[in-house]
Amino acid sequence: MLHLRYFVAVAEELNFSQAARKLHMAASPLSQRVKDLERELGQPLFERSTHHVALTPAGAALLPLARDVLERVNSIPWRLREAVRPQRATLLIGMPSGIHPALRARVRELEAACRTTYELKRWPGRSNGLAEAVHDGRLALALVRLPVSDPALGIIEVMRERLGAAVPADRFAGRESVTLDDLRELPYVATAPEAMPAYFDEIDARLNSAGVRKRIRINSSDYSGTSELVSGGIAFSLTMLSAESPMHLYRLDNVTVLPVVDFPAELTTGLLFRKDRAEPGGDLEELVTEARGIFAERLSA
């Protein structure tokens, strides 16, 4: 291999002195090594004179062969690393609508942290369907609205978001908060159960117990339909109080979101995974360990 390197250096420079400087050696031993290669191959590779060096036909034929061999040898280290490195697997993480930007930032952090082993892709859905997909193994992880009661699933509680009342702005002009008494004359918009997290069933029951009993039930899963009713001044709904929540993108004109001072309510989001896949030796052990670290501190909004 060294003889081939010496030959290529001289063939590229067509000058023994310049090739020797390039190789950090003296010209005399370089000339000797090239003669050794010529003797081994049984062919003259260079025509030499006092002021001229040129490739012979044999030298011209050898040059591309020598370059190819050297390139292959030089590529051995990275080819070997690629051969023994575990191949990246594509995994899916479930994402319900309305995920807070702070949670999305942590998902991006997880994607970056496991990039050498996994390619983590996001998959949209509703909380109940995403939880089922984690159970079935179709999703590796999922952010879902709690509660989830499947004993096969591990849960990392990652965020709590305060809920407020989305009310007609003209009716509550100048107000910074509302009470249950303020809401009793307005129907509560109860969206189709399959479109809402299970926690909203509990919210519905709590409102009913507190005397807020009027209801408008819509079958559409489109949140903009709820906003239309609130904007029209005939109903109220509950949604994330934080102005940073993407749920505020559905807010139309004449809709404002205010805290309900005597009705504390929070929506909790958890990160789900299958317990058996996260155990030592499980295929998601590394991913879940990384996720536990990134999501260790629960967020609030």
C-alpha angles and dihedrals in degrees: 000000000000091000090053091050090051092048093050092049092053092042091054095045098033084208124093095206094051092044090050091053089049090053093043093239139104121275095236098061089042091056090048093051091052090051089051090054092048090051092049093049094040092228134101108240101185137036105221132198134155093271103016139064121180137166119255118221088264091051092049090051093048097050099075090041092052092047091051092050092048093048090052092049092047090052094055096092097053093038089053091049090051092048096054098035113100111253116249114255122212111234131180129227117197118232123191121205121275098031110171115250091239089060091047088054090056091049088054089049090053091048090054095044095055098035095115092057107024138029102215115204127186122239122194125222148116120289098252093048093045092052090052090050091053090050091050093047096245090116125041094204138359138192106221139168110256148267103070117164104188106129092206091065129081117215131206109191103223109168145011120201124192115234124222136184117266101214139167105281095214092054092052100034113162093012122129095189142006137216133218089257088060091053101045094088093052122074116241113235108233109194123210108290094235090058096052133063115259089249089073090066087062090046090053091052092047092051090050091051090050091056099262096126107148113104140187110193119198125187096207118104090207109112090205088069090062090048090053091058092048093045089052090058098242103103148013133223138188123248142150111306097209113097088217092065114110087224087079088069087076091056113114130199115295092030123115130172117223133176117255102226097201098037111064111191133165132185112219123206123201136189110233131204136158109266095217093053091052096051121104106290093019119131092244098042094109094043095049091045089054091046092051089057096046095045096037095112111063114228125225131199 
